[in-house]
Amino acid sequence: MARKGNRVQVILECTEHKTTGLPGTSRYITTKNKKNTPDRLEFKKYNSILKKVTLHKEIK
């Protein structure tokens, strides 16, 4: 039997992109250990549409 792990896939979405009104979205997919980090993740990642580094937060 396969063991169910604590690692889950999460989607990070740009917070600044929503306010600009430009079409498209900047999203990244990553994994996290839900046992060690129960809170939502926040990373600074590159947004290719805005052409700068912006804050990306975990979405549902």
Order of alpha helices (4+ residues) and beta strands (2+ residues): beta-alpha-beta-beta-beta
